[in-house]
């Protein structure tokens, strides 16, 4: 595995010992980011599911992955405020590296223009025919109520062979199509971090 995956819940894996660090908001975000890095064959990354107060001197780049939720602009501003409070460099726009020690980049998912989270990003890579099938199924069982995206993604993944129960497992098993253009923004983000770390 080219990626070290850590969290504050697992103190055995504590310590930042890779040149590129990506901070994410949860297990699915962590698994999808790590899966894409593996797919791209990139090395030197550590993906951590929250901001840790200590950095070791060998971290050269820091990536922050943040869900857009209901307001991408607010997620961006919140990310910049957190970086500013920590005394870190502030990127001028999403995905772009801000020089510093460490150099910083922020990725808002599914994008800095769209509401949602990692699920919406991944759904863009899903097979359209299967999406329609899952949509009909969700309408049937939910009596046409609006369906939560997480439930939709889980139903889609459960219909695959072999089935996956969540995005984390799908990313680890290689079920997600990381070559799909839906991941171009995230791909650019991790490559920018890698290039800044080695350059």
N, CA, C and O of each residue as an XYZ file, in Angstrom:
796
protein
N       0.843     -1.184      0.000
C       0.000      0.000      0.000
C       0.883      1.240      0.000
O       1.810      1.350      0.802
N       0.590      2.179     -0.909
C       1.365      3.402     -1.043
C       0.891      4.506     -0.116
O       1.536      5.550     -0.015
N      -0.229      4.289      0.563
C      -0.848      5.331      1.359
C      -0.956      4.877      2.808
O      -1.404      3.763      3.080
N      -0.553      5.723      3.726
C      -0.757      5.449      5.145
C      -2.080      6.094      5.540
O      -2.280      7.289      5.321
N      -2.980      5.309      6.120
C      -4.283      5.803      6.544
C      -4.301      5.833      8.056
O      -4.063      4.814      8.704
N      -4.587      7.011      8.631
C      -4.554      7.151     10.086
C      -5.775      7.910     10.591
O      -6.495      8.558      9.831
N      -5.981      7.805     11.895
C      -7.032      8.561     12.572
C      -6.643      8.724     14.020
O      -5.788      7.995     14.523
N      -7.257      9.666     14.690
C      -6.929      9.863     16.107
C      -7.410      8.691     16.955
O      -6.926      8.491     18.069
N      -8.364      7.911     16.430
C      -8.876      6.756     17.162
C      -7.885      5.602     17.186
O      -8.056      4.663     17.964
N      -6.854      5.654     16.350
C      -5.892      4.567     16.261
C      -4.505      5.087     16.609
O      -3.710      5.366     15.711
N      -4.197      5.224     17.907
C      -2.933      5.811     18.326
C      -1.716      5.010     17.892
O      -0.607      5.543     17.857
N      -1.907      3.729     17.559
C      -0.764      2.926     17.094
C      -0.206      3.467     15.790
O       0.963      3.244     15.476
N      -1.018      4.166     15.036
C      -0.590      4.693     13.741
C      -0.258      6.178     13.828
O      -0.102      6.835     12.799
N      -0.148      6.711     15.028
C       0.099      8.139     15.208
C       1.436      8.529     14.600
O       2.328      7.698     14.429
N       1.552      9.781     14.286
C       2.779     10.320     13.732
C       2.638     10.588     12.253
O       2.126      9.756     11.504
N       3.085     11.729     11.846
C       3.035     12.120     10.449
C       4.403     11.869      9.858
O       5.329     12.646     10.089
N       4.547     10.799      9.102
C       5.859     10.407      8.610
C       5.913     10.273      7.093
O       6.814      9.626      6.558
N       4.956     10.880      6.397
C       4.953     10.898      4.934
C       5.016     12.363      4.483
O       4.503     13.232      5.188
N       5.620     12.659      3.346
C       5.791     14.045      2.939
C       4.495     14.765      2.568
O       4.440     15.993      2.641
N       3.451     14.033      2.170
C       2.174     14.661      1.822
C       1.085     14.143      2.741
O       0.898     12.936      2.888
N       0.372     15.069      3.353
C      -0.683     14.740      4.303
C      -1.989     15.317      3.790
O      -2.044     16.488      3.414
N      -3.048     14.503      3.770
C      -4.382     14.966      3.412
C      -5.279     14.751      4.619
O      -5.356     13.644      5.153
N      -5.957     15.808      5.050
C      -6.905     15.721      6.150
C      -8.307     15.679      5.573
O      -8.643     16.458      4.681
N      -9.120     14.773      6.080
C     -10.473     14.585      5.572
C     -11.459     14.557      6.736
O     -11.063     14.541      7.901
N     -12.765     14.551      6.396
C     -13.804     14.638      7.415
C     -14.348     13.305      7.904
O     -15.093     13.284      8.883
N     -14.016     12.222      7.280
C     -14.592     10.966      7.739
C     -13.997      9.760      7.046
O     -13.109      9.872      6.201
N     -14.515      8.597      7.429
C     -13.976      7.329      6.948
C     -14.158      7.181      5.439
O     -13.229      6.759      4.749
N     -15.341      7.521      4.913
C     -15.557      7.383      3.476
C     -14.644      8.321      2.698
O     -14.036      7.910      1.710
N     -14.539      9.578      3.130
C     -13.653     10.532      2.466
C     -12.219     10.017      2.493
O     -11.496     10.105      1.500
N     -11.820      9.482      3.635
C     -10.458      8.961      3.794
C     -10.209      7.806      2.827
O      -9.168      7.754      2.172
N     -11.166      6.879      2.738
C     -10.999      5.711      1.872
C     -11.005      6.086      0.400
O     -10.230      5.534     -0.381
N     -11.876      7.027      0.006
C     -11.928      7.429     -1.399
C     -10.642      8.140     -1.791
O     -10.088      7.855     -2.853
N     -10.150      9.060     -0.959
C      -8.895      9.759     -1.263
C      -7.742      8.761     -1.362
O      -6.938      8.836     -2.292
N      -7.654      7.831     -0.415
C      -6.580      6.826     -0.427
C      -6.706      5.913     -1.637
O      -5.699      5.551     -2.246
N      -7.937      5.534     -1.992
C      -8.150      4.675     -3.143
C      -7.712      5.331     -4.445
O      -7.114      4.683     -5.304
N      -8.011      6.615     -4.588
C      -7.593      7.324     -5.797
C      -6.075      7.447     -5.859
O      -5.487      7.286     -6.929
N      -5.440      7.725     -4.741
C      -3.977      7.820     -4.701
C      -3.369      6.484     -5.111
O      -2.422      6.446     -5.896
N      -3.915      5.381     -4.579
C      -3.447      4.045     -4.961
C      -3.649      3.813     -6.456
O      -2.749      3.330     -7.143
N      -4.826      4.159     -6.950
C      -5.121      3.973     -8.370
C      -4.136      4.733     -9.240
O      -3.726      4.235    -10.289
N      -3.750      5.926     -8.822
C      -2.823      6.747     -9.592
C      -1.371      6.299     -9.428
O      -0.486      6.776    -10.138
N      -1.127      5.373     -8.481
C       0.228      4.868     -8.275
C       1.143      5.883     -7.618
O       2.361      5.825     -7.789
N       0.567      6.813     -6.867
C       1.356      7.855     -6.208
C       1.854      7.362     -4.862
O       1.210      6.530     -4.224
N       2.989      7.868     -4.431
C       3.572      7.454     -3.159
C       3.825      8.661     -2.271
O       3.805      9.805     -2.726
N       4.062      8.384     -1.005
C       4.424      9.422     -0.054
C       3.242     10.134      0.566
O       3.397     11.246      1.071
N       2.048      9.521      0.544
C       0.850     10.156      1.091
C       0.420      9.516      2.398
O       0.545      8.307      2.593
N      -0.081     10.343      3.273
C      -0.778      9.911      4.478
C      -2.129     10.600      4.458
O      -2.203     11.813      4.260
N      -3.202      9.842      4.661
C      -4.546     10.396      4.701
C      -5.054     10.234      6.131
O      -5.118      9.124      6.661
N      -5.411     11.355      6.742
C      -5.799     11.387      8.159
C      -7.207     11.954      8.266
O      -7.535     12.916      7.573
N      -8.042     11.378      9.117
C      -9.445     11.770      9.139
C      -9.781     12.966     10.019
O     -10.962     13.231     10.244
N      -8.816     13.683     10.516
C      -9.107     14.923     11.262
C      -7.837     15.717     11.463
O      -6.733     15.213     11.259
N      -8.002     16.950     11.861
C      -6.819     17.779     12.086
C      -6.158     17.388     13.402
O      -6.801     17.433     14.451
N      -4.894     17.009     13.362
C      -4.111     16.658     14.539
C      -3.269     17.866     14.915
O      -2.735     18.526     14.024
N      -3.127     18.182     16.192
C      -2.400     19.393     16.580
C      -0.901     19.338     16.332
O      -0.241     20.375     16.400
N      -0.347     18.182     16.050
C       1.111     18.115     15.891
C       1.500     17.676     14.492
O       0.951     16.717     13.951
N       2.439     18.381     13.924
C       3.024     17.998     12.645
C       4.493     17.743     12.867
O       5.159     18.469     13.605
N       4.995     16.708     12.227
C       6.427     16.471     12.290
C       7.076     17.208     11.132
O       6.415     17.519     10.141
N       8.330     17.480     11.250
C       9.023     18.325     10.281
C       9.070     17.747      8.876
O       9.354     18.480      7.928
N       8.800     16.459      8.710
C       8.902     15.891      7.368
C       7.625     16.009      6.544
O       7.594     15.521      5.414
N       6.577     16.634      7.061
C       5.380     16.892      6.264
C       5.649     18.127      5.413
O       5.833     19.224      5.940
N       5.672     17.945      4.102
C       5.961     19.047      3.191
C       4.706     19.659      2.595
O       4.673     20.854      2.303
N       3.661     18.835      2.410
C       2.401     19.346      1.881
C       1.243     18.847      2.730
O       1.281     17.749      3.287
N       0.225     19.673      2.814
C      -0.972     19.353      3.585
C      -2.183     19.599      2.711
O      -2.362     20.700      2.191
N      -3.014     18.587      2.545
C      -4.262     18.734      1.806
C      -5.434     18.587      2.749
O      -5.455     17.692      3.594
N      -6.398     19.458      2.607
C      -7.608     19.417      3.419
C      -8.780     19.115      2.495
O      -9.043     19.877      1.564
N      -9.490     18.012      2.738
C     -10.675     17.646      1.960
C     -11.891     17.935      2.816
O     -12.015     17.419      3.927
N     -12.790     18.762      2.298
C     -13.934     19.225      3.076
C     -15.207     19.042      2.268
O     -15.250     19.413      1.095
N     -16.248     18.477      2.874
C     -17.546     18.359      2.221
C     -18.153     19.742      2.014
O     -18.069     20.602      2.891
N     -18.762     19.952      0.855
C     -19.438     21.220      0.574
C     -20.711     21.345      1.398
O     -21.122     22.450      1.752
N     -21.333     20.216      1.701
C     -22.620     20.185      2.393
C     -23.619     21.080      1.661
O     -23.744     20.977      0.441
N     -24.331     21.953      2.372
C     -25.349     22.788      1.732
C     -24.804     24.086      1.157
O     -25.530     24.817      0.482
N     -23.516     24.387      1.418
C     -22.984     25.674      1.006
C     -21.485     25.573      0.700
O     -20.665     25.693      1.609
N     -21.122     25.357     -0.559
C     -19.709     25.218     -0.906
C     -18.874     26.444     -0.523
O     -17.735     26.306     -0.078
N     -19.438     27.633     -0.696
C     -18.695     28.854     -0.355
C     -18.400     28.906      1.143
O     -17.307     29.299      1.552
N     -19.372     28.512      1.955
C     -19.162     28.510      3.409
C     -18.121     27.456      3.805
O     -17.320     27.688      4.710
N     -18.131     26.296      3.129
C     -17.131     25.255      3.414
C     -15.735     25.770      3.086
O     -14.788     25.516      3.830
N     -15.604     26.488      1.981
C     -14.321     27.068      1.584
C     -13.851     28.092      2.619
O     -12.702     28.063      3.059
N     -14.754     28.993      3.000
C     -14.409     30.025      3.977
C     -14.046     29.405      5.317
O     -13.094     29.838      5.966
N     -14.796     28.399      5.731
C     -14.509     27.711      6.986
C     -13.129     27.054      6.953
O     -12.397     27.085      7.942
N     -12.780     26.460      5.814
C     -11.467     25.841      5.664
C     -10.357     26.878      5.783
O      -9.356     26.655      6.463
N     -10.542     28.005      5.120
C      -9.535     29.076      5.190
C      -9.408     29.619      6.609
O      -8.304     29.903      7.074
N     -10.543     29.761      7.294
C     -10.498     30.246      8.682
C      -9.730     29.283      9.576
O      -8.947     29.707     10.426
N      -9.957     27.976      9.383
C      -9.244     26.975     10.186
C      -7.741     27.026      9.905
O      -6.932     26.952     10.830
N      -7.372     27.150      8.639
C      -5.953     27.241      8.283
C      -5.326     28.512      8.841
O      -4.201     28.494      9.342
N      -6.062     29.611      8.749
C      -5.571     30.889      9.271
C      -5.370     30.824     10.777
O      -4.356     31.298     11.290
N      -6.324     30.241     11.483
C      -6.221     30.081     12.938
C      -5.004     29.249     13.314
O      -4.361     29.494     14.335
N      -4.693     28.261     12.478
C      -3.533     27.401     12.731
C      -2.223     28.036     12.273
O      -1.152     27.458     12.455
N      -2.312     29.230     11.674
C      -1.112     29.908     11.213
C      -0.513     29.300      9.959
O       0.692     29.407      9.731
N      -1.347     28.659      9.140
C      -0.872     28.007      7.922
C      -1.172     28.872      6.701
O      -1.986     29.793      6.761
N      -0.506     28.563      5.599
C      -0.703     29.288      4.344
C      -2.137     29.139      3.858
O      -2.793     28.128      4.112
N      -2.612     30.165      3.153
C      -3.979     30.145      2.643
C      -3.978     30.067      1.119
O      -3.458     30.964      0.456
N      -4.550     29.010      0.562
C      -4.652     28.919     -0.894
C      -5.592     29.998     -1.434
O      -6.524     30.418     -0.749
N      -5.341     30.439     -2.660
C      -6.189     31.476     -3.261
C      -7.464     30.905     -3.858
O      -8.447     31.624     -4.041
N      -7.447     29.593     -4.167
C      -8.635     28.918     -4.690
C      -8.512     27.422     -4.423
O      -7.418     26.932     -4.139
N      -9.634     26.684     -4.512
C      -9.578     25.244     -4.274
C      -8.618     24.543     -5.223
O      -8.466     24.932     -6.382
N      -7.978     23.508     -4.709
C      -7.064     22.602     -5.413
C      -5.684     23.209     -5.646
O      -4.711     22.473     -5.815
N      -5.581     24.531     -5.658
C      -4.314     25.207     -5.936
C      -3.448     25.231     -4.682
O      -3.939     25.493     -3.584
N      -2.165     24.959     -4.853
C      -1.208     24.924     -3.737
C      -0.857     26.334     -3.277
O      -0.584     27.213     -4.093
N      -0.867     26.540     -1.966
C      -0.346     27.763     -1.354
C       1.016     27.423     -0.777
O       1.128     26.546      0.079
N       2.050     28.107     -1.236
C       3.407     27.829     -0.761
C       3.502     28.113      0.729
O       2.863     29.037      1.234
N       4.281     27.334      1.417
C       4.476     27.514      2.852
C       5.169     26.306      3.424
O       5.660     25.447      2.692
N       5.203     26.250      4.715
C       5.803     25.118      5.402
C       4.812     24.599      6.433
O       4.824     25.069      7.570
N       3.962     23.655      6.080
C       3.890     22.951      4.802
C       3.111     23.749      3.754
O       2.393     24.690      4.093
N       3.255     23.368      2.475
C       2.418     23.907      1.411
C       1.017     23.336      1.599
O       0.856     22.209      2.066
N       0.006     24.119      1.234
C      -1.384     23.764      1.555
C      -2.247     23.771      0.296
O      -2.075     24.614     -0.585
N      -3.186     22.812      0.226
C      -4.249     22.835     -0.785
C      -5.545     22.379     -0.120
O      -5.531     21.565      0.804
N      -6.659     22.915     -0.602
C      -7.975     22.564     -0.072
C      -8.834     22.044     -1.218
O      -8.877     22.634     -2.297
N      -9.513     20.935     -0.964
C     -10.444     20.357     -1.944
C     -11.824     20.328     -1.304
O     -12.018     19.728     -0.247
N     -12.785     20.985     -1.959
C     -14.175     20.941     -1.520
C     -14.868     19.884     -2.386
O     -14.810     19.953     -3.613
N     -15.522     18.907     -1.750
C     -16.198     17.851     -2.504
C     -17.709     17.957     -2.320
O     -18.171     18.256     -1.219
N     -18.496     17.715     -3.390
C     -18.066     17.176     -4.661
C     -17.285     18.174     -5.517
O     -16.484     17.759     -6.354
N     -17.499     19.484     -5.328
C     -16.684     20.514     -5.979
C     -16.920     21.820     -5.234
O     -17.797     21.908     -4.375
N     -16.132     22.828     -5.571
C     -16.297     24.120     -4.909
C     -17.518     24.874     -5.435
O     -17.813     25.978     -4.978
N     -18.226     24.277     -6.396
C     -19.430     24.908     -6.946
C     -20.714     24.144     -6.628
O     -21.811     24.677     -6.798
N     -20.583     22.908     -6.169
C     -21.755     22.050     -5.990
C     -21.966     21.662     -4.533
O     -21.011     21.416     -3.795
N     -23.231     21.613     -4.134
C     -23.589     21.139     -2.806
C     -23.360     19.636     -2.724
O     -23.361     18.942     -3.740
N     -23.164     19.139     -1.497
C     -23.063     17.705     -1.309
C     -21.826     17.292     -0.552
O     -21.239     18.064      0.206
N     -21.445     16.036     -0.784
C     -20.325     15.445     -0.055
C     -19.634     14.440     -0.983
O     -19.844     14.453     -2.196
N     -18.823     13.586     -0.404
C     -18.061     12.615     -1.190
C     -18.979     11.675     -1.971
O     -18.608     11.199     -3.044
N     -20.181     11.405     -1.440
C     -21.116     10.514     -2.128
C     -21.511     11.078     -3.492
O     -21.555     10.344     -4.479
N     -21.801     12.390     -3.551
C     -22.185     12.992     -4.831
C     -21.043     12.916     -5.840
O     -21.271     12.699     -7.030
N     -19.818     13.095     -5.360
C     -18.658     12.978     -6.244
C     -18.582     11.570     -6.818
O     -18.432     11.400     -8.028
N     -18.683     10.569     -5.968
C     -18.578      9.178     -6.422
C     -19.734      8.786     -7.332
O     -19.540      8.033     -8.286
N     -20.938      9.288     -7.049
C     -22.104      8.949     -7.874
C     -21.906      9.360     -9.325
O     -22.447      8.722    -10.228
N     -21.141     10.410     -9.556
C     -20.896     10.870    -10.929
C     -20.163      9.813    -11.755
O     -20.205      9.839    -12.985
N     -19.489      8.880    -11.070
C     -18.750      7.825    -11.784
C     -19.572      6.542    -11.931
O     -19.125      5.602    -12.589
N     -20.745      6.489    -11.340
C     -21.562      5.283    -11.367
C     -22.184      5.067    -12.749
O     -22.383      6.012    -13.511
N     -22.484      3.802    -13.052
C     -23.111      3.421    -14.314
C     -24.512      4.031    -14.394
O     -25.325      3.800    -13.498
N     -24.818      4.806    -15.445
C     -26.123      5.477    -15.546
C     -27.318      4.507    -15.562
O     -28.374      4.819    -15.013
N     -27.154      3.350    -16.181
C     -28.260      2.378    -16.195
C     -28.557      1.872    -14.797
O     -29.720      1.755    -14.410
N     -27.517      1.572    -14.038
C     -27.712      1.117    -12.656
C     -28.298      2.249    -11.796
O     -29.110      2.000    -10.904
N     -27.887      3.471    -12.067
C     -28.423      4.632    -11.328
C     -29.942      4.705    -11.513
O     -30.681      4.923    -10.553
N     -30.399      4.522    -12.754
C     -31.845      4.564    -13.011
C     -32.566      3.442    -12.254
O     -33.636      3.657    -11.684
N     -31.970      2.243    -12.255
C     -32.575      1.108    -11.529
C     -32.680      1.411    -10.041
O     -33.723      1.189     -9.426
N     -31.610      1.911     -9.477
C     -31.614      2.232     -8.042
C     -32.622      3.341     -7.766
O     -33.317      3.312     -6.751
N     -32.704      4.315     -8.664
C     -33.682      5.395     -8.495
C     -35.105      4.870     -8.430
O     -35.901      5.303     -7.595
N     -35.421      3.927     -9.323
C     -36.774      3.333     -9.306
C     -37.001      2.558     -8.012
O     -38.070      2.644     -7.406
N     -35.995      1.807     -7.599
C     -36.114      1.044     -6.347
C     -36.338      1.990     -5.162
O     -37.215      1.750     -4.332
N     -35.552      3.055     -5.086
C     -35.669      3.977     -3.953
C     -37.020      4.693     -3.954
O     -37.589      4.949     -2.893
N     -37.527      5.014     -5.132
C     -38.865      5.613     -5.212
C     -39.910      4.646     -4.681
O     -40.833      5.053     -3.974
N     -39.774      3.376     -5.014
C     -40.735      2.360     -4.587
C     -40.733      2.194     -3.072
O     -41.790      2.248     -2.443
N     -39.567      1.993     -2.485
C     -39.514      1.726     -1.044
C     -39.696      2.978     -0.198
O     -40.029      2.879      0.983
N     -39.489      4.131     -0.770
C     -39.637      5.367     -0.005
C     -40.881      6.148     -0.379
O     -41.032      7.302      0.021
N     -41.763      5.541     -1.132
C     -43.032      6.165     -1.506
C     -42.820      7.568     -2.070
O     -43.510      8.514     -1.690
N     -41.855      7.685     -2.984
C     -41.551      8.916     -3.715
C     -41.016     10.052     -2.849
O     -40.936     11.186     -3.321
N     -40.650      9.787     -1.607
C     -40.004     10.830     -0.805
C     -38.592     11.051     -1.300
O     -37.986     10.165     -1.902
N     -38.075     12.233     -1.044
C     -36.689     12.502     -1.420
C     -35.774     11.535     -0.673
O     -35.932     11.318      0.528
N     -34.824     10.963     -1.391
C     -33.945      9.949     -0.831
C     -32.611     10.564     -0.441
O     -32.026     11.341     -1.196
N     -32.142     10.210      0.734
C     -30.822     10.671      1.156
C     -29.768     10.051      0.250
O     -29.854      8.879     -0.114
N     -28.786     10.844     -0.102
C     -27.744     10.380     -1.018
C     -27.000      9.181     -0.456
O     -26.689      8.251     -1.201
N     -26.706      9.179      0.837
C     -25.981      8.053      1.433
C     -26.752      6.751      1.243
O     -26.158      5.723      0.920
N     -28.055      6.785      1.437
C     -28.874      5.582      1.255
C     -28.874      5.153     -0.212
O     -28.823      3.960     -0.510
N     -28.929      6.111     -1.115
C     -28.904      5.806     -2.546
C     -27.600      5.116     -2.914
O     -27.602      4.103     -3.613
N     -26.483      5.669     -2.440
C     -25.168      5.084     -2.735
C     -25.073      3.676     -2.168
O     -24.553      2.776     -2.827
N     -25.575      3.477     -0.944
C     -25.516      2.144     -0.341
C     -26.350      1.140     -1.145
O     -25.935     -0.004     -1.331
N     -27.516      1.566     -1.615
C     -28.342      0.670     -2.425
C     -27.637      0.341     -3.741
O     -27.672     -0.802     -4.196
N     -27.008      1.323     -4.343
C     -26.265      1.092     -5.589
C     -25.146      0.079     -5.355
O     -25.000     -0.880     -6.114
N     -24.367      0.295     -4.314
C     -23.235     -0.593     -4.026
C     -23.701     -1.998     -3.669
O     -23.038     -2.977     -4.011
N     -24.843     -2.104     -2.982
C     -25.364     -3.419     -2.603
C     -25.791     -4.232     -3.819
O     -25.854     -5.460     -3.761
N     -26.081     -3.548     -4.916
C     -26.491     -4.248     -6.130
C     -25.340     -4.716     -6.997
O     -25.559     -5.360     -8.023
N     -24.129     -4.405     -6.605
C     -22.965     -4.826     -7.391
C     -22.587     -6.263     -7.047
O     -22.966     -6.782     -5.997
N     -21.846     -6.889     -7.933
C     -21.368     -8.240     -7.678
C     -19.852     -8.249     -7.822
O     -19.356     -8.112     -8.941
N     -19.101     -8.403     -6.747
C     -19.569     -8.594     -5.376
C     -20.061     -7.278     -4.780
O     -19.598     -6.196     -5.139
N     -21.006     -7.406     -3.868
C     -21.592     -6.220     -3.262
C     -20.608     -5.538     -2.315
O     -19.685     -6.161     -1.791
N     -20.829     -4.263     -2.116
C     -20.060     -3.472     -1.160
C     -21.068     -2.758     -0.276
O     -22.094     -2.284     -0.763
N     -20.786     -2.677      1.007
C     -21.781     -2.054      1.880
C     -21.616     -0.554      2.005
O     -22.550      0.131      2.422
N     -20.443     -0.017      1.651
C     -20.257      1.430      1.734
C     -19.103      1.879      0.844
O     -18.384      1.052      0.284
N     -18.932      3.182      0.720
C     -17.888      3.730     -0.137
C     -16.496      3.330      0.323
O     -15.610      3.105     -0.502
N     -16.298      3.239      1.623
C     -14.989      2.853      2.138
C     -14.552      1.501      1.603
O     -13.417      1.338      1.154
N     -15.448      0.542      1.651
C     -15.132     -0.797      1.146
C     -14.993     -0.762     -0.372
O     -14.105     -1.407     -0.929
N     -15.865     -0.013     -1.042
C     -15.788      0.087     -2.504
C     -14.443      0.663     -2.936
O     -13.863      0.207     -3.922
N     -13.949      1.648     -2.217
C     -12.656      2.248     -2.550
C     -11.523      1.258     -2.313
O     -10.603      1.156     -3.124
N     -11.589      0.532     -1.204
C     -10.529     -0.434     -0.879
C     -10.512     -1.617     -1.839
O      -9.444     -2.132     -2.168
N     -11.697     -2.057     -2.295
C     -11.789     -3.225     -3.179
C     -11.572     -2.875     -4.645
O     -11.556     -3.763     -5.497
N     -11.405     -1.588     -4.948
C     -11.226     -1.192     -6.338
C     -12.517     -1.170     -7.131
O     -12.488     -1.195     -8.362
N     -13.657     -1.124     -6.441
C     -14.953     -1.108     -7.105
C     -15.238      0.242     -7.759
O     -15.908      0.305     -8.790
N     -14.731      1.317     -7.162
C     -14.937      2.641     -7.743
C     -14.044      2.803     -8.967
O     -12.895      2.362     -8.974
N     -14.576      3.430     -9.982
C     -13.829      3.650    -11.221
C     -13.037      4.952    -11.101
O     -13.487      6.006    -11.549
N     -11.858      4.865    -10.495
C     -11.052      6.060    -10.267
C     -10.496      6.659    -11.561
O      -9.966      7.770    -11.548
N     -10.612      5.930    -12.683
C     -10.178      6.501    -13.955
C     -11.256      7.410    -14.551
O     -10.997      8.112    -15.529
N     -12.455      7.404    -13.976
C     -13.572      8.210    -14.472
C     -13.266      9.697    -14.301
O     -12.605     10.102    -13.345
N     -13.756     10.495    -15.239
C     -13.528     11.940    -15.199
C     -14.128     12.604    -13.964
O     -13.731     13.714    -13.610
N     -15.071     11.949    -13.306
C     -15.654     12.513    -12.083
C     -14.580     12.792    -11.032
O     -14.736     13.685    -10.199
N     -13.488     12.021    -11.076
C     -12.425     12.167    -10.091
C     -11.300     13.096    -10.561
O     -10.258     13.169     -9.908
N     -11.488     13.804    -11.675
C     -10.425     14.667    -12.191
C      -9.989     15.745    -11.198
O      -8.796     16.017    -11.063
N     -10.948     16.359    -10.503
C     -10.601     17.390     -9.519
C      -9.792     16.813     -8.372
O      -8.781     17.390     -7.971
N     -10.228     15.683     -7.844
C      -9.503     15.036     -6.754
C      -8.136     14.542     -7.237
O      -7.150     14.598     -6.503
N      -8.095     14.062     -8.469
C      -6.825     13.620     -9.060
C      -5.846     14.804     -9.148
O      -4.681     14.679     -8.772
N      -6.324     15.942     -9.643
C      -5.479     17.142     -9.742
C      -4.992     17.574     -8.359
O      -3.838     17.969     -8.193
N      -5.880     17.495     -7.375
C      -5.560     17.859     -6.001
C      -4.403     17.023     -5.456
O      -3.431     17.574     -4.939
N      -4.502     15.687     -5.570
C      -3.443     14.839     -5.006
C      -2.148     14.969     -5.797
O      -1.060     14.904     -5.224
N      -2.259     15.152     -7.110
C      -1.042     15.334     -7.908
C      -0.362     16.667     -7.588
O       0.867     16.736     -7.544
N      -1.139     17.713     -7.367
C      -0.552     18.994     -6.963
C       0.195     18.865     -5.643
O       1.282     19.420     -5.479
N      -0.389     18.132     -4.706
C       0.274     17.914     -3.406
C       1.574     17.131     -3.598
O       2.609     17.476     -3.028
N       1.505     16.085     -4.399
C       2.710     15.279     -4.656
C       3.795     16.116     -5.314
O       4.956     16.063     -4.907
N       3.419     16.899     -6.344
C       4.401     17.704     -7.061
C       5.047     18.742     -6.156
O       6.245     19.004     -6.262
N       4.260     19.330     -5.269
C       4.815     20.318     -4.331
C       5.751     19.647     -3.328
O       6.728     20.253     -2.887
N       5.453     18.391     -2.966
C       6.281     17.684     -1.986
C       7.638     17.276     -2.566
O       8.652     17.291     -1.869
N       7.640     16.913     -3.847
C       8.882     16.442     -4.450
C       9.650     17.548     -5.162
O      10.832     17.400     -5.472
N       8.945     18.682     -5.421
C       9.580     19.767     -6.160
C      10.293     20.672     -5.264
O      10.890     21.648     -5.719
